[in-house]
Structures are given as structure tokens and as C-alpha cells.
Amino acid sequence: MKRMITALTLAVALAPAFAADPDPVQLLKRSDQARGGGLPGLTWEIRSQNGGSQAHEGDPPMRLLIKAADHSSLVETLEPLRSKGARMLQVERNMWLTKPGLKKPIPISPRQRLTGQAAIGDIAATNYVRDYTPKLLREEMVHGERCYVLELSSNTRQATYDRLLYWVSASRGVGVQAEFHSLSGKKLKSAQFEYGNRIEVQGKPVSFVSRMVISDALTDAKTTLEYSRIAVKAIPASEFDVSHLE
């Protein structure tokens, strides 16, 4: 009997350990940081370029300056010249737009189109952990990299999309690709992400997005967003005060 117990104990000790499934909320929170969400203070620039057979002069390249802190972000248009000075403020789940000629800021939705395939919510700091309820579906390999596939269901009407499939790298903790769906399940767009930038947050290195390519589900239209000039810095609270937009 003693030998049987000893053998059983040894077998259990040598059996392969099966790791518990990761917490999808923590996966989402970590991946948000790599796209400007939930960090104490950060600025960066985005350059957009539209492509595909449907691209036209009405969608010129844009250059934007973004300031973000915690759950707020401010987007200022630097180029093209005709749009220079326009600003979009996001505080929690509320957004406003102001531009030269407007007497006061007007409420806007992150779902509104900004340029090409990019919505306003694609440009502002990403805060998926606040706007979506995540569910871990499975694991998949994407370009040779093991990823967790998350299904994200919006928990607010202010979310940019109703539903997403989001592939998060198991080793790097960043989102590598996404599919954006309507409430009925129709695929609208997809996106690919690259992380060639690095920042330091509280003494720790953090990967930061360097490119996002958003592609239409039905046509060859796409919009490429290039991220540069990333700087970790304190942002005064007054920058996110809607009364200062006037």
C-alpha cells in the first residue's frame, strides 16, 4: 500500500502542469497600455495615409498630435492646413469637437469617420478594458506567434464598435490584429498592428504601437496610421477641461 501511495505521489509530481487560462480583463488592460490607454501621461503624433482604388483627394494625409492621461485624451489636427486647429476631446466616455469658427464645442461620437477607414475612436487613446466585456475564446497562431483570441462585446453606446475579435500576443501582451463587427455580426473592417516604439513607464520598458493598418471588409480601401514622437510626460488636468476648448 505504501509503495502504491509513493508511486501515485511521484506520478502526480511528474505530470505536466496545466496553466490556468489567463484573465481576459488583465490581458486587455495590458494591451491597452501599448496603445496609449490607462497611462499617467503621454504624447505622440499620428500620420495617416489612405490607399486603395477608392482613395481620392478628398481624404488627404493627416498629421495629429495626441495627449493622453488615464481615461482622457486630446487630439489636435496639425495637417492638412484646412483642418488645422480642430481639436477632439475625450473624457471617460464623452467626446467633443471644436474648430476655428465654432462658438462652442459640439458632442461627437467615437464611431464617426475621421479619415478613410479610421474612425475618431481609432485615433484617441485605446481603452478597451473600460468599453468592452472580454471573453477568452481560444488560442491561435498568427504569423508564427501564439495569441489569445478575445471576443469583446461593447458595454456602452459610446464604444467605437459593437463587437471585436482581438488577437493578443501571449508573450508580448499586445494586440496584433483585430476584426471589427456590427451588432448583427457583420464584419466591417480589420486591423493589423506593429510595435516598433518603446517607452519607459515607472522604470519599466513598454512596447508602444508604431503602425496600424485598417482595411475595409468589402473593398481594397485601407488607412495606415504611423505613430511617432512618443513622449512620457505629465499632462496638466486643464488640457482635458471641456470649457478650455472654447
Secondary structure as the mmCIF struct_conf table of DSSP 4:
data_model
#
loop_
_struct_conf.conf_type_id
_struct_conf.id
_struct_conf.beg_label_comp_id
_struct_conf.beg_label_asym_id
_struct_conf.beg_label_seq_id
_struct_conf.end_label_comp_id
_struct_conf.end_label_asym_id
_struct_conf.end_label_seq_id
HELX_RH_AL_P HELX_RH_AL_P1 LYS A 2 LEU A 14
BEND BEND1 ALA A 15 ALA A 15
HELX_LH_PP_P HELX_LH_PP_P1 PRO A 16 ALA A 17
HELX_LH_PP_P HELX_LH_PP_P2 ALA A 19 ASP A 23
HELX_RH_AL_P HELX_RH_AL_P2 PRO A 24 GLN A 33
TURN_TY1_P TURN_TY1_P1 ALA A 34 GLY A 36
BEND BEND2 GLY A 38 GLY A 38
BEND BEND3 PRO A 40 GLY A 41
STRN STRN1 LEU A 42 GLY A 51
BEND BEND4 GLY A 52 GLY A 52
TURN_TY1_P TURN_TY1_P2 SER A 53 GLN A 54
TURN_TY1_P TURN_TY1_P3 GLU A 57 GLY A 58
BEND BEND5 ASP A 59 ASP A 59
STRN STRN2 MET A 62 ALA A 69
TURN_TY1_P TURN_TY1_P4 ASP A 70 HIS A 71
STRN STRN3 SER A 72 GLU A 79
BEND BEND6 PRO A 80 PRO A 80
HELX_RH_3T_P HELX_RH_3T_P1 LEU A 81 SER A 83
TURN_TY1_P TURN_TY1_P5 LYS A 84 GLY A 85
STRN STRN4 ARG A 87 VAL A 91
TURN_TY1_P TURN_TY1_P6 GLU A 92 ARG A 93
STRN STRN5 ASN A 94 THR A 98
TURN_TY1_P TURN_TY1_P7 PRO A 100 GLY A 101
BEND BEND7 LYS A 103 LYS A 104
STRN STRN6 ILE A 106 PRO A 107
TURN_TY1_P TURN_TY1_P8 PRO A 110 ARG A 111
BEND BEND8 GLN A 112 GLN A 112
STRN STRN7 ARG A 113 THR A 115
TURN_TY1_P TURN_TY1_P9 GLY A 116 GLN A 117
STRN STRN8 ALA A 118 ALA A 119
HELX_RH_AL_P HELX_RH_AL_P3 ILE A 120 ILE A 123
BEND BEND9 ALA A 124 ALA A 124
HELX_LH_PP_P HELX_LH_PP_P3 ALA A 125 THR A 126
HELX_RH_AL_P HELX_RH_AL_P4 TYR A 128 ASP A 131
STRN STRN9 TYR A 132 VAL A 142
TURN_TY1_P TURN_TY1_P10 HIS A 143 GLY A 144
STRN STRN10 GLU A 145 SER A 154
BEND BEND10 ASN A 155 THR A 156
TURN_TY1_P TURN_TY1_P11 ARG A 157 GLN A 158
BEND BEND11 ALA A 159 THR A 160
BEND BEND12 ASP A 162 ASP A 162
STRN STRN11 ARG A 163 SER A 169
TURN_TY1_P TURN_TY1_P12 ALA A 170 ARG A 172
BEND BEND13 VAL A 174 VAL A 174
STRN STRN12 GLY A 175 HIS A 181
TURN_TY1_P TURN_TY1_P13 LEU A 183 SER A 184
STRN STRN13 LYS A 187 GLU A 194
STRN STRN14 ASN A 197 VAL A 201
TURN_TY1_P TURN_TY1_P14 GLN A 202 GLY A 203
STRN STRN15 LYS A 204 PHE A 208
STRN STRN16 ARG A 211 ASP A 216
BEND BEND14 ALA A 217 ASP A 220
STRN STRN17 LYS A 222 VAL A 232
HELX_RH_3T_P HELX_RH_3T_P2 ALA A 237 PHE A 240
HELX_RH_3T_P HELX_RH_3T_P3 VAL A 242 LEU A 245
#
